[in-house]
């Protein structure tokens, strides 16, 4: 794909690409390399407080093309209106699916939020297991992808602030629910490609054959893009507030965690579950006391 884009698009005409998730790990060259462009951009000024200097893992060869990138920032005040909670105390996810400690953590967060939760899961099996277990434990309606068409489920979720919606890939990328119906985004585990994915495996082997790091170039980039898109579900308007909760401790402990965290919007970070729950309780109390009120956003902390 990168070769086709380089030959048929970038080599023939000037092209402008725009997206909220072009800068992974704080840099544009991660995705540029996948699209057949050289790794290093032509130097351009960058707005203060936007792109970082995190190195983006990839391998590339300079074929003479040149490009430049510009991070113009965001209209959202992520640090004031959002929290990134990484459950560092939980055990790393295993092959057996969701453990009891993770299910307990999900239940406590949803209870604190009063519903209002989008659950982004690594597999349909995990999403269904969480929905089945938590329907028995929580008073809030829990919708699960597959119960109905995705568009119908998203509409029901948006129309009822106490409702939760669990699902997989299409929800990571396609949900637009501004307002109080979505104040908690849950991620059960880092969204690496499946080990048996033939395309990802072939790409990793090709990178390694040329002396690169296949895991970082392919798997970590894939996870970074999905994390950026998933976390972006929280803020769909300037008044949105809430918590992104990643229940995979590897985001805090693994050596590639810095690259992944730099790909997520710059929320205020914490590893303390009480901080996340208290913030969600305050948001829920504010919305309950003044339903329908469009107030000035206030800091969560």
N, C-alpha and C positions, 0 to 999 in steps of 0.2 A: 504493500500500500504506500509506504513512504517513497519508494522509487517512482511509482505512478504519479503521485502528487508532485514530486520534484520535477519530473520530466514534462508532465502535461499541464501543470498549473504554474508552479513557482518559477520555472525556467522560461516561461512564455510571456508573463505579464506581471505587473505589480499587483500584489494581493494584500488586502487588509482583513485580518482575522480579529474578531472581538468576542469575548466571553468573560464571565465572572470566574471561570476556573482554568484560565490559561497558564497561570503562574503556579506551578507545583513546587513545593519546597521553597517557595519565595522566588523562584526563577522561571523564566520562560523557556529555557533551553531544554528542559526535560521533555516537553511535548514537541518542541521544534525538531529534535532528533528523530522522534517517531515519524514525523511527517517528511523526512528526507532532507531537512535543512541542516547546515553545520551547527555544531554545538554552541559556539560563541557568537553572540549578537554584535552588531556594530554598536559601539557605546552610545547611549542616549541618556539624558538626565532622567532621574526617577524622583517622583514626589517623596518628600520626607514621610517616614512612617508607613510606607507601603511595602514594596518588595524588599526581601531580606537578602543577606549574603550566604544563605545556606547552600552548600554545593548540591547540585542535582545529579544523581548517579545515572550515567548513560555512557554509551560508546558511540563514536561518530567518526566520519571522515569528511574533511573539508573539500567540497567539490567546486568551489568558486562562487557559490551563491552567497548573498549577504542579506541579512535581515536586521531589524531593530525592534525592540519591545518597549512599551511604556505602560507602567502601572499608574492609573489615574486615581486610585483610591476607591472608596465606596461611600455612598450616602448614609450607610448604616453605622451607628456608633456601637460597634461590637463590644468594646471593652466596658461600656457602661450598661448596655442593655442585654448582654449575654454572658453566660458562664459556661466554660468547658470543664466538665467534671469527668476525670478519669479515675475509675475505680481501681486504684493501685493495689488495694488490699485483697482483691479477688484472685483466686488461682487462675493461671493461664487457661484458656479454653482448650478442651480436649476433643477427642474424636467421638465421645459419647453424647455430644450435644450439650444442652443447657443443664448445668448442675443446680443443685438446690440453693447454693449460696447466690448464684446469679438470679434465679427466680425470686428469691427473697428480696434481693436488691431492686429488681424491677417492680415488685409489688409495693415496696416502701416508697419508691420515687413516684409511681402513679398515684398512690394514695395521697402523697404530699401535694401533687399537682391538681388533685381533684378531677382526674381524667386527663383531657387535653393533651394526649400523648400520641406521637407517631413513632411506632416501633419498627426500626429498620434491621432486618435479620439477614444473616448470611445464607440461609436456606429456607425453603418452604417448610421443611420438617421442623426447624427451630421455631418459625413463626407460629405454626399450628400447635406445637407443644406448649408454647408460652400462652397462647390464647386459651387453650383448653384448661390449663392449670389455673390461670388467673381469673377466669370466669367463675371459678368456684370460690375464689378468695376475695374478690373485689366487688363493690356494688355497681361499678361503672360498666356500661356496655362496651364490649371489646369486639370490634369487627376484624376479620382476617381475610386477607387476599384469597380469592377463590370462593368465598361465600356468595359473591355476586360479581357483576362486572366491576372493574377497577374504578371506572368513572362514577358509578352509582355509589360505591363505598366511599370514595373521596367526598362526594356531595353530602352523604349522610354524616360523615365525620365533620365536615365544615359547618354543617347546620346545627350541630349539637355539641356545645363546648365540653360536656362531661363524657364524651365518647372517646375511645381509643381506636387506633387503626394500626394493625400489624401486617407486615408484608415484606417482600424482597425487592428485587432489582428495579422494577418499574416505579416503585415508591421512592427509591433513593433519588431518582432523577425527574420524576414527573408530577410532584405534588406542589400545588400553589394554594396554601391556606393561610392568608393573613388574618391577624386578629387573635382573640383569646381562645379559639378552638385548638390552637397548637402552641403550647408553651413548653413542651418537653419533647426532645428528639432522643430516642434511645437507640444505641448501636450495640448489638450483642457481642460482635467480634470484628476484628479488622478484616476488611473485605478483600483479602488476597484471592487470586484466581484459584480454582480447584486444582489440586495436584495432578489430576487426570485430564485436565483441559488440554487437548492436543495442540491447539494453536499457541497457547501460552508456553507450553512445554517446548515446542519447536523453536519459538522465539528465544527462549532462555538458552537452549543449546546453541543456537546460532551466535548469540552474543558471547557465550563462553568460548566457542571455537575461535573467536577473534580476540580472545584475551580479556574480555570484559566480565563484569559481574552480572550474571543472568538474573539472579534474584532481585537485586536492587534495580536493574534497568527495566525489568518487565513486571515482576510481581509487586514491588514497592510502588512503582509508578501507577499501576492499576489501582492499588489500594488508596493511594494519595488522591487520585482523581475522584473515586467514589466517595471518599470521606469528605472532600471539599463539597461535592454535590449534595451529599446527605446532610451535612451540617448547614448547608444553605437553605434547607427547608424551614429552618427556624425563623429567619428574617425575610419576610416577603414584603414588608412595608416598614417605614421609618419608626412606626410606633410599636413594632413587635418586640417582645421581651421574652426571655426564657432561658432554658438550660439545654445544652447538648451533653448527654451522658454517654460516655464510651465505657462499656463494661469489660473491656479487654485490657488487662494490666500491661500487656506488651507495649502499648502506646507510651507508657511511662518508663518502662524498664529496658526495652530492647534497644540495640545500638542504632537501628533505623528509625526509632521513634521521633528523633528530632526532625528528620525530613518529613515525616507524616504530619507532625504537629504544625510545621511551618506551612503546610498546605491547607490547613483549616483556618477560617477567619479568626482574627486576633481577639477571641473572647478572653475574659478574665479567667485564669486557670485555678483549679483547686483539685486536691485529692481527698478532700474531707467530705464524706457523704452528708454530714449534718449541715454543712454550708449549702450544699445543693438542695437538700430537702427544705431547709428554712426559707431559701429564696423562692422556691415553688409555692410554699404555703403562703408567703406574703403576696405573691401574685394572685393566687386563688382567692385569698381574702379580699383583695382589692377589687377583683372582678365580681365577687359575690355581693359585696356591699354596694357596688355601683354598676349593675348590669347595663350594658349598652353604652356606658359612658366612654367617650373618646377623650381620654385625659392625656396630658403631657407625659411622655415616658419618664420613668424614674429609675434610678440606679437600683440594681438588684441587691447590692451588697449593703 
